[in-house]
Amino acid sequence: MADAHTSRARATYSGAREYVWQSRRDDRVRDLHRKLDSKQARFSYLGEGHPTEGHPGEAPNCRCFAVPVPPSYRAPDIYINKETRGRP
């Protein structure tokens, strides 16, 4: 579980706000985790995640992991005209 929390902290620090749930896709994956596989969800700063499973890797003996979705590109504020908010 510590690995899941570290991965979430790294992803959110880098700006990712969402992730794709990734299971190991083998015969040991739980039915619920198989259904969650490839679903996109938001990182929660409060730690909620799925109502019973939390975020990937947080449930006991869970081998799933979160694949961070990179934030969409945004021009640095230094290049945005403050008066027009980037509009020409």
Backbone bond lengths (Angstrom), bond angles and torsions (degrees), N, CA, C in turn:
res aa  C-N    CA-C-N  psi(-1)  N-CA   C-N-CA  omega(-1)  CA-C   N-CA-C  phi
1 M - - - 1.435 - - 1.520 111.18 -
2 A 1.304 117.87 -34.20 1.469 120.62 179.49 1.522 110.70 -60.59
3 D 1.325 116.29 -35.84 1.455 120.54 178.24 1.525 110.91 -63.74
4 A 1.335 117.70 -39.67 1.459 122.02 178.50 1.523 110.86 -63.67
5 H 1.331 116.86 -41.95 1.468 120.48 179.63 1.526 111.25 -67.32
6 T 1.321 117.36 -38.51 1.460 121.28 178.56 1.526 110.14 -65.33
7 S 1.325 117.01 -44.35 1.466 120.93 178.87 1.523 111.20 -61.94
8 R 1.332 116.62 -41.47 1.466 120.21 179.37 1.521 110.45 -65.06
9 A 1.320 116.89 -41.70 1.466 120.48 179.48 1.530 111.05 -63.20
10 R 1.312 117.38 -42.85 1.469 120.97 178.56 1.528 111.03 -63.23
11 A 1.321 116.00 -44.01 1.462 119.93 -177.33 1.521 111.23 -65.61
12 T 1.318 117.34 -45.06 1.465 119.46 -178.81 1.521 110.81 -69.93
13 Y 1.325 117.92 -33.24 1.463 120.83 177.56 1.533 110.46 -64.12
14 S 1.329 116.05 -34.77 1.462 120.11 -179.81 1.524 112.44 -80.54
15 G 1.324 117.00 -2.60 1.457 120.29 175.62 1.512 115.39 106.45
16 A 1.319 118.59 -5.54 1.468 120.61 178.80 1.528 109.18 -70.03
17 R 1.301 115.88 134.11 1.470 120.54 178.26 1.510 111.64 -113.32
18 E 1.312 116.25 -11.57 1.455 121.14 -178.91 1.522 110.30 -133.73
19 Y 1.315 115.36 163.33 1.461 121.23 177.87 1.520 109.43 -145.33
20 V 1.328 115.07 164.14 1.455 121.99 172.34 1.523 106.50 -109.87
21 W 1.346 115.51 126.61 1.471 121.48 179.04 1.520 107.65 -70.10
22 Q 1.317 117.26 126.67 1.462 122.04 -179.14 1.519 108.91 -124.08
23 S 1.330 116.62 120.80 1.459 120.05 175.87 1.527 108.73 -95.37
24 R 1.312 116.85 175.65 1.472 120.71 178.34 1.526 111.77 -81.07
25 R 1.337 116.31 -10.46 1.463 123.14 176.04 1.528 113.06 55.13
26 D 1.313 115.45 44.53 1.461 119.13 174.95 1.527 108.76 -125.56
27 D 1.330 117.02 -174.56 1.467 120.31 -175.70 1.532 113.38 -74.80
28 R 1.314 118.49 -5.84 1.464 121.22 179.10 1.528 112.92 -93.56
29 V 1.331 117.70 -5.50 1.462 121.45 -177.85 1.528 109.46 -71.87
30 R 1.321 116.56 135.37 1.467 121.98 177.87 1.522 110.16 -65.08
31 D 1.330 115.91 151.44 1.466 120.27 -179.64 1.517 111.97 -56.94
32 L 1.319 117.54 -44.73 1.455 120.81 -179.24 1.529 110.86 -64.09
33 H 1.316 117.41 -40.05 1.460 120.96 -179.78 1.533 110.53 -69.96
34 R 1.315 117.04 -30.37 1.463 121.04 174.79 1.527 109.48 -64.66
35 K 1.333 116.66 -38.16 1.470 120.77 178.27 1.527 111.52 -71.81
36 L 1.317 117.26 -31.69 1.462 121.46 179.71 1.529 112.05 -78.61
37 D 1.331 117.28 -18.40 1.460 121.84 -177.95 1.530 110.99 -55.16
38 S 1.312 116.35 131.88 1.472 125.48 178.57 1.523 113.93 72.80
39 K 1.322 118.17 8.72 1.467 121.20 176.23 1.520 108.88 -86.31
40 Q 1.324 115.75 141.44 1.457 120.78 178.44 1.520 109.20 -94.88
41 A 1.330 116.30 138.37 1.461 122.18 -179.46 1.520 109.32 -144.59
42 R 1.321 116.23 169.34 1.460 121.69 179.93 1.526 110.46 -96.26
43 F 1.340 115.37 142.41 1.455 119.43 169.30 1.520 106.18 -69.66
44 S 1.290 116.65 139.34 1.453 120.71 179.64 1.517 108.44 -114.70
45 Y 1.308 115.69 129.35 1.459 119.02 178.20 1.519 111.22 -71.58
46 L 1.333 116.50 -18.24 1.464 120.26 179.78 1.521 111.55 -91.01
47 G 1.316 117.69 -4.47 1.455 120.55 175.72 1.508 115.14 81.66
48 E 1.344 118.86 18.21 1.451 119.91 -176.38 1.523 113.11 -68.81
49 G 1.341 117.58 -64.70 1.455 120.09 -177.46 1.513 111.44 63.21
50 H 1.315 117.06 -147.90 1.465 122.62 178.38 1.528 108.45 -69.02
51 P 1.345 118.61 143.59 1.474 120.26 -176.23 1.526 115.42 -54.64
52 T 1.335 117.83 -36.87 1.469 118.76 -178.69 1.524 113.54 -109.80
53 E 1.321 117.78 -22.44 1.458 121.00 -173.78 1.520 114.86 -108.22
54 G 1.314 117.73 -13.16 1.461 120.09 -176.67 1.516 110.48 73.19
55 H 1.315 116.58 -146.17 1.459 122.23 176.49 1.526 108.68 -93.65
56 P 1.341 118.51 164.94 1.466 120.56 -179.98 1.528 112.05 -52.78
57 G 1.324 115.38 133.65 1.458 121.35 177.91 1.519 114.66 86.86
58 E 1.326 118.79 -4.67 1.461 120.82 -177.18 1.524 113.64 -89.53
59 A 1.323 118.52 -28.34 1.466 120.88 179.51 1.532 108.99 -70.22
60 P 1.324 117.14 151.82 1.476 119.58 -179.95 1.534 111.40 -54.93
61 N 1.314 116.24 132.04 1.466 124.81 178.59 1.529 114.09 60.93
62 C 1.296 117.49 19.67 1.465 121.17 179.06 1.523 109.51 -79.20
63 R 1.327 116.63 133.91 1.458 122.23 179.79 1.519 111.73 -108.84
64 C 1.336 116.69 6.16 1.460 120.91 179.58 1.530 110.30 -71.65
65 F 1.320 115.93 164.42 1.460 119.78 177.73 1.525 109.23 -147.13
66 A 1.313 115.48 160.53 1.458 122.23 -179.85 1.525 109.54 -97.77
67 V 1.324 115.63 130.95 1.461 121.32 174.37 1.529 106.13 -101.22
68 P 1.336 117.85 108.55 1.465 120.08 -176.88 1.525 112.56 -61.84
69 V 1.321 115.12 140.64 1.464 121.46 173.74 1.520 105.94 -96.21
70 P 1.334 117.69 116.40 1.464 119.24 -176.71 1.529 110.94 -63.58
71 P 1.322 116.70 145.55 1.463 118.78 178.34 1.527 109.51 -65.48
72 S 1.325 115.26 150.71 1.462 117.64 179.10 1.520 108.79 -66.16
73 Y 1.305 115.19 152.04 1.454 119.73 -176.59 1.518 110.15 -64.44
74 R 1.284 116.41 135.90 1.464 122.84 176.36 1.516 107.11 -134.99
75 A 1.327 116.03 130.03 1.455 119.87 179.73 1.516 109.78 -63.10
76 P 1.320 117.64 139.77 1.466 119.65 177.36 1.530 110.98 -58.38
77 D 1.310 116.80 145.69 1.460 122.32 -177.45 1.529 112.47 -54.70
78 I 1.309 117.64 -27.27 1.458 120.50 -178.21 1.528 111.48 -61.86
79 Y 1.353 117.33 -26.02 1.453 121.44 -178.35 1.531 113.38 -94.74
80 I 1.316 117.89 -3.58 1.464 121.10 -177.29 1.521 110.03 -96.74
81 N 1.306 115.58 129.12 1.460 121.16 176.61 1.528 107.18 -70.81
82 K 1.321 117.39 116.69 1.465 122.10 -175.56 1.528 112.39 -62.65
83 E 1.333 116.99 -32.85 1.469 119.53 -177.24 1.526 111.75 -73.76
84 T 1.314 117.20 -37.22 1.453 119.53 -177.14 1.522 112.06 -102.57
85 R 1.328 117.85 -1.86 1.466 124.01 -178.28 1.534 112.15 54.76
86 G 1.329 115.14 41.42 1.452 120.36 176.09 1.515 114.97 87.51
87 R 1.329 117.68 -8.22 1.462 120.05 178.13 1.520 109.24 -80.34
88 P 1.327 117.70 146.06 1.480 119.94 -179.75 1.519 111.69 -67.91
